[in-house]
Amino acid sequence: MKAGLRLVGALVAALAFLLPASFSVASAQSIGKVYLMRGLANVFSQGMDDLGAKLRARGIDAEVYEHGRWPALADQAVSFAKTRGRPPVIIIGHSLGADAAIKMAERMTDLGVSPRLVVTFDPVGVTEIGRTSGRFINYYQSNNGFGKRLETGPGFRGQLVNRNLDDLGAIDHFNIEKSPKLHAEVIAAIVSVTRPRRPKPAPAPDIATQAAPAAMPASADTTSASAVHAVSKPALQ
C-alpha cells in the first residue's frame, strides 16, 4: 500500500514539473498577431474564419473581424506593437476586407508602425498601395468580375507580389479565400515571420586568454629594476 502511495506521489510530482514546461513551450510557439477581415455584410468570406482557426491551432494569435472596423483595428495593432517590443503584425483580408487590409496598413504606418505582412484575396476597390512598408501578397483573378491587381504608389517602401489565378477554373471571387492550397501558402509565410528567433549561442571561451596568471614573487619589494622599467615605459604604438 505504501509503495503504491509513493508511486502516485511520484507521478503527481512529475506532472507538476512537466506541465509548466509544456505551457511555456506552447506560449513561445509564435510572436505577433494576425488580423483577418471578412468582406461584404460580414457573412461572406468564411474562409477567413477557417484560416484563423488553422493559425490558432498552430499557436498563432489570430482573430477575425468585420472589414469596417479597420481604423480601430489599426490603432489597436499599433498600440499592441509599441507596448510589446514591436512584434510582427500581419493583416489578411478578402474582397472588401482586402481593401480594408491595405487601408489599415497605411494607417498603421502613419501612426508609426508598419505591418510585417499583408495578404489580400481579390481586392475589389483599392488598386494601389500607398505610404507603407512590409511584404504584400495579392491573390487575385482579373477575369471573375471583381478581383484587382495591385500597384505600388508614392511612399511605398515594401515588397509587392501579385499572384494571378485566372487559370484556376475551380476558384472564383466567392471561394478564393477558402482554398486549402492558398491557406497552406499563407500559413507558411506567417510562420516565417512569427517564429521566435533563437538566441545566438555565446562564443566559446578563449582558453588561451583565460590562463591563470603567473604567481607573484614572494617579496614584491625585490622586483628587479629592469622589470620596473618595462612596466613604466609607454608601449610603442
C-alpha positions in Angstrom: 0.0 0.0 0.0 2.8 2.4 1.0 4.6 1.5 -2.2 1.5 2.4 -4.2 1.1 5.7 -2.5 4.8 6.5 -3.1 4.2 5.7 -6.8 1.2 8.0 -7.0 3.1 10.8 -5.3 6.0 10.4 -7.7 3.6 10.7 -10.7 1.9 13.8 -9.3 5.3 15.4 -8.8 6.4 14.6 -12.3 3.2 16.1 -13.8 3.6 19.2 -11.7 7.1 19.5 -13.1 6.2 18.9 -16.7 3.0 20.9 -17.1 4.5 24.3 -16.7 7.2 23.4 -19.2 4.6 22.3 -21.8 2.6 25.5 -21.3 5.8 27.6 -21.7 6.6 25.8 -24.9 3.1 26.4 -26.3 3.2 30.1 -25.4 6.6 30.5 -27.0 5.5 29.0 -30.3 4.9 32.3 -32.0 5.1 36.1 -31.6 3.0 38.8 -33.1 -0.7 39.0 -34.0 -2.8 38.3 -37.1 -5.8 40.4 -38.1 -8.2 38.8 -40.6 -11.1 40.7 -42.2 -14.2 39.4 -43.9 -15.9 41.1 -46.8 -19.4 42.3 -47.6 -22.0 42.2 -44.8 -19.7 40.2 -42.6 -21.4 37.0 -43.8 -19.3 36.1 -46.8 -15.6 35.4 -46.6 -16.0 32.4 -44.2 -12.6 31.2 -45.4 -11.2 33.9 -43.1 -12.7 32.1 -40.1 -11.2 28.8 -41.4 -7.8 30.3 -41.9 -7.9 31.9 -38.5 -8.7 28.6 -36.8 -5.8 26.9 -38.6 -3.5 29.6 -37.3 -4.7 29.4 -33.8 -4.2 25.6 -33.9 -0.5 26.4 -34.6 -0.3 28.6 -31.6 -0.5 31.9 -33.6 -2.6 34.7 -32.2 -5.3 35.3 -34.9 -8.7 37.0 -34.8 -11.3 37.6 -37.4 -13.1 41.0 -37.8 -15.7 42.8 -39.9 -13.9 44.9 -42.5 -15.5 48.2 -41.4 -13.5 48.1 -38.2 -10.2 48.6 -39.9 -9.5 52.2 -38.4 -9.9 51.0 -34.8 -8.0 47.8 -35.6 -5.1 49.9 -37.0 -5.0 51.8 -33.7 -5.2 48.6 -31.7 -2.4 47.0 -33.7 -0.1 49.9 -33.3 -0.7 50.0 -29.5 -0.1 46.2 -29.4 3.2 46.5 -31.2 4.5 49.6 -29.3 3.8 48.1 -25.9 5.3 44.7 -26.7 8.7 45.4 -28.3 7.2 45.7 -31.8 6.4 42.1 -32.7 5.2 41.4 -36.2 1.7 42.4 -37.2 0.0 40.5 -40.1 -3.1 41.6 -41.9 -5.3 39.4 -44.1 -8.5 40.3 -45.9 -10.9 39.1 -48.6 -12.9 41.3 -51.1 -13.8 44.4 -49.2 -11.8 43.0 -46.3 -8.8 43.1 -48.7 -9.4 46.7 -49.4 -9.6 47.3 -45.7 -6.3 45.5 -45.1 -4.5 47.9 -47.4 -6.1 50.9 -45.7 -5.2 49.5 -42.3 -1.6 49.0 -43.3 -1.4 52.7 -44.5 -3.0 54.0 -41.3 -0.6 51.9 -39.1 2.4 53.4 -40.9 1.0 56.9 -40.3 0.8 56.0 -36.6 4.5 54.8 -36.6 4.3 51.0 -37.0 4.1 49.2 -40.4 2.7 45.7 -40.7 5.3 43.0 -41.5 3.0 41.0 -43.9 -0.3 41.8 -45.7 -2.2 39.2 -47.6 -5.1 40.2 -49.9 -7.6 37.9 -51.5 -9.3 39.5 -54.5 -9.4 43.2 -53.5 -12.3 44.9 -55.3 -11.9 48.7 -54.9 -8.4 49.5 -53.8 -5.8 49.1 -56.6 -2.9 51.0 -55.3 -0.8 50.6 -52.1 0.3 54.0 -50.7 2.7 55.0 -48.0 3.6 51.9 -46.0 6.1 49.1 -46.0 6.3 45.3 -45.4 5.6 42.4 -47.7 2.3 42.3 -49.6 1.0 39.2 -51.3 -2.1 39.7 -53.5 -4.1 36.6 -54.7 -6.5 37.8 -57.4 -8.4 36.9 -60.6 -8.8 39.6 -63.2 -11.5 37.5 -65.1 -14.0 37.0 -62.3 -15.6 40.5 -62.4 -14.3 41.5 -59.0 -10.6 41.0 -58.3 -7.9 43.6 -58.9 -4.2 43.6 -59.5 -2.4 45.9 -57.1 0.2 48.5 -57.9 2.5 50.5 -55.7 2.1 54.2 -55.2 4.2 57.1 -53.8 5.7 56.3 -50.5 5.6 52.6 -50.7 8.8 51.0 -49.4 7.9 47.3 -49.2 7.6 44.4 -51.5 4.6 43.5 -53.6 3.9 40.1 -55.1 0.8 39.7 -57.4 -0.4 36.2 -57.8 -2.8 35.9 -60.8 -5.1 32.9 -60.5 -7.0 33.3 -63.8 -6.1 29.8 -64.9 -7.6 28.1 -61.9 -11.2 27.4 -63.1 -12.3 25.9 -59.7 -11.6 29.2 -58.0 -13.8 32.4 -58.2 -14.3 35.5 -56.1 -16.6 33.8 -53.7 -14.2 30.9 -52.7 -10.7 32.2 -53.4 -10.2 32.8 -49.7 -11.3 29.2 -48.9 -8.6 27.4 -51.0 -6.7 24.9 -48.8 -3.6 25.3 -51.1 -3.6 29.0 -50.7 -4.2 28.7 -47.0 -1.1 26.5 -46.8 1.0 29.1 -48.6 -0.3 31.9 -46.4 0.3 29.9 -43.2 3.9 29.2 -44.3 4.5 32.9 -44.9 3.0 33.8 -41.5 5.0 31.2 -39.6 8.2 32.5 -41.2 7.7 35.9 -39.6 6.1 34.9 -36.3 8.5 32.2 -35.3 10.6 33.4 -32.3 14.2 33.9 -33.1 16.6 31.6 -31.4 19.2 33.5 -29.4 22.7 33.3 -30.8 24.9 30.9 -28.8 27.5 32.5 -26.7 31.0 32.4 -28.2 33.3 29.6 -26.9 35.7 30.9 -24.2 39.2 31.6 -25.4 41.2 29.2 -23.3 44.5 31.0 -24.1 43.3 34.3 -22.7 41.8 32.6 -19.6 45.1 31.0 -18.5 46.0 31.6 -14.8 48.4 34.5 -14.3 51.9 33.7 -13.2 52.4 33.7 -9.5 53.8 36.9 -8.0 57.2 36.7 -6.3 57.1 36.1 -2.5 58.5 39.6 -1.8 57.2 42.3 -4.1 59.9 44.8 -2.9 62.6 42.7 -4.6 61.3 43.2 -8.1 64.2 43.9 -10.5 64.9 47.3 -11.9 64.5 46.1 -15.5 61.0 44.8 -14.7 60.0 48.2 -13.2 61.4 49.9 -16.4 59.4 47.6 -18.7 56.1 48.4 -16.8 56.6 52.1 -16.6 57.8 52.6 -20.2 54.9 53.5 -22.6 54.2 50.8 -25.2 55.2 51.7 -28.7 52.2 52.3 -31.0 
